[in-house]
């Protein structure tokens, strides 16, 4: 069984994933895989280099993310092109990692993805879980964590799926606006539920 874990910026997806990890549940982070597929030697990086030239490549051969980000934010058609190159490769690599973890004997695994719904990755999972906090708290936590401007955080929030829509798509919701003990209790309850669902029963 594959559980998709998502949430808006600053909601605490990584904290929740670690809480499941403490209970022996492994996870794959879509952000890590997105970086993996544009590493030196990967076909996606070669395609990006061919389209945009050395301006988006660091001297060591790695991707200059800041330069590429500037291009795609200013030219929506370039964002569409980049997603066409990267999304299928991310999807394929995610499946490889998830299946490998399942083959190692985990009762279920997590796919942690900030764009689970936006990218269509929910098609890879059996259950969707949204880590939820109020937008005011998203703003406060992101400002404290990332050292970015309030304007930048608002821009990110506006670019993400609206909170109401994300919640409407969720099979389960984890409320992460309270203390760590409350979060751990929610994780414990879901872990017990999913372990039971993943255990074959005798007929």
Residue pairs with C-beta under 8 A, 6 or more apart in sequence:
1 107
1 108
1 109
1 126
1 127
1 194
1 197
1 198
2 98
2 102
2 108
2 109
2 110
2 111
2 124
2 125
2 126
2 127
3 108
3 109
3 110
3 111
3 125
3 126
3 127
3 128
3 129
3 194
4 110
4 111
4 113
4 116
4 121
4 122
4 124
4 125
4 127
4 128
4 129
5 13
5 16
5 17
5 27
5 110
5 111
5 112
5 113
5 116
5 129
5 131
6 13
6 112
6 113
6 114
6 115
6 116
6 117
6 128
6 129
6 130
6 131
6 166
7 13
7 16
7 114
7 130
7 131
7 132
7 133
7 166
7 176
8 114
8 133
8 135
8 138
8 157
8 160
8 161
8 163
8 166
9 114
9 138
9 142
9 153
9 156
9 157
9 160
10 133
10 137
10 138
10 139
10 140
10 141
10 142
10 145
10 153
11 131
11 132
11 133
11 138
11 176
12 131
12 133
12 141
12 176
12 183
13 112
13 114
13 131
14 29
14 112
15 176
15 183
16 131
16 174
16 176
16 183
16 187
17 27
17 29
17 110
17 112
19 183
19 184
19 187
20 27
20 110
20 187
20 191
21 27
23 187
23 188
23 191
24 106
25 106
25 107
25 108
25 109
25 110
25 191
26 101
26 104
26 106
26 109
26 110
27 109
27 110
27 111
27 112
28 94
28 97
28 98
28 101
28 109
28 110
28 111
28 112
29 112
29 113
30 90
30 94
30 111
30 112
30 113
30 114
30 115
30 116
30 119
30 121
31 112
31 113
31 114
33 90
33 93
33 94
33 97
34 86
34 90
36 42
36 93
37 44
37 86
37 89
37 90
37 93
38 44
38 45
38 48
38 63
38 86
39 45
39 62
39 63
40 60
40 61
40 62
42 89
43 89
44 85
44 86
44 89
45 63
47 85
48 56
48 63
48 68
48 82
48 85
49 56
49 57
51 81
52 68
52 71
55 64
55 67
56 63
56 64
56 67
56 68
56 71
57 63
57 64
58 64
68 82
71 78
72 78
72 79
72 82
73 79
87 119
87 120
90 119
91 120
91 121
91 124
94 111
94 121
94 124
95 124
98 109
98 111
98 124
101 109
102 108
102 109
107 194
107 195
107 198
107 199
108 194
108 195
108 198
111 121
111 124
111 125
113 119
113 121
114 160
115 121
116 122
116 125
116 128
117 128
117 161
117 165
117 166
117 169
118 160
118 161
122 128
122 169
127 171
127 172
127 194
128 169
128 170
128 171
128 172
129 170
129 171
129 172
129 173
129 174
129 190
130 166
130 167
130 169
130 170
130 172
130 173
130 174
131 174
131 176
132 163
132 166
132 167
132 173
132 174
132 175
132 176
132 177
133 141
133 175
133 176
133 177
134 177
135 157
135 163
137 177
138 153
138 157
139 150
139 153
139 154
139 157
142 148
142 153
142 156
143 150
143 153
146 153
167 173
172 190
174 183
174 186
174 187
174 190
175 182
175 186
176 183
